[in-house]
Amino acid sequence: MPLLSTRTKLVVTGILLCVALGATIFCAVQTVQAIQRFREEHALTTSGDVRTIRPWMTIHDISRVYHVPENYLYKWLDIANPQSVRHATLNSLAARYHRSLDGLIGDVQNAVRTYRKEHQSYLSSSRNAQGPPSLRRRET
Amino acid sequence: MSGLLQTMLTFLQNYGYLALWISVFIAAAGVPLPISLVLLAAGAFSALGEFNFVLLFILAFSALVCGDNAGYLIGRHWGSRGLDWLERPGKWNRFIPPRTVERSRTYFRQQGGWAIFLSRFIFSALGGVINLLAGSELYPYPYFVLADTSGEALGALIPLLLGYIFGASWEAVGDVLGPLSLFILGLLVVVLLVTRLVRYMQRLKRAQTAKVDQSIDVQSSPAGTPMVDTPARPSGNLPLL
């Protein structure tokens, strides 16, 4: 009887081991995929891609992550009293101003893009004003 | 992102440290809340300059330990009564033999420390249940506090630090942590099962060897006479030699 019992235990443990191995391999694949997704998203965030703006972000967070002045964003969104919404996430801002969340995120994305364009054109114009040495010599 | 997590983050942004302490305490006491994600987010907010990291750690750690202790005390007060009832033979509790309950108590006393320690930071989803179980199984309180505080120091530090390091990408970090902890759990289960399997195989081998030895003993006569001299079997077959 004890021999049979050990044999049964062996078979049951073997089946459980197969199931556990399958589940572990599945989890390993999921982990690798999640790491890949994380790397892609982190690369996008560090490069300042506006698609990574999320509902949990406050205007302050967005200004820090995407290097846009806070006041510029408040002005763009027509927020008259910035101090009252300093800790409000985009989600709660959308609820407060009766707007759709996607619409608000789209507006913020436009604001960041516009600021960058203005800033870039300003930078490039100031760079062009100096101009390369050879050109400047020809102008003179 | 789930609506619950979104609400918790709004709560955290609006009410700051107090909101963090309360939500972490409730989660540690056993209410299933996505607290690891909240801690990741809090770490990210501190990287963005909204919270002080050291203060966040102290508050999160204290809330986790207090919540765990509350869960343990609930288990000790009410859960142990339930187990005591199961140990008594009766009409309604005949499906779980009292010996099994006693054995589970002994097993938890021997191995429970590891379960408590690991469930603080690797399998945090099991933390609430383990607290109740530790209380119900009357796991010694000083050992519980030791395993709990050492585990929770890591349980608070790891998500806060990851959130602080990866900042705005904390959501993607959270997506990695879920399957990663399941993968580690799976590995542990595989190791445990392989150990069991090897033990059963050895036991089986030993039993088979013992059986062979026994059959040899039965075949040889008690006086020690050699096999060649055994008389012809009743079937009429002669021995080979």
Interface residues (C-beta under 8 A of the other chain):
Chain A: P2 L3 T6 R7 K9 L10 T13 G14 L16 L17 A20 L21 A23 T24 C27 A28 Q30 T31 A34 I35 R37 F38 E41 H42 T45 T52 R54 P55 W56 M57 T58 H60 D61 R64 V65 H87 A88 T89 N91 S92
Chain B: M1 Q6 L9 T10 Q13 N14 G16 A41 F45 L48 G49 E50 F166 G167 A168 S169 E171 A172 V173 D175 V176 G178 P179 L180 L182 F183 G186 L187 V189 V190 L193 V194 R196 L197 Y200 M201 R203 L204 A207 Q208 K211
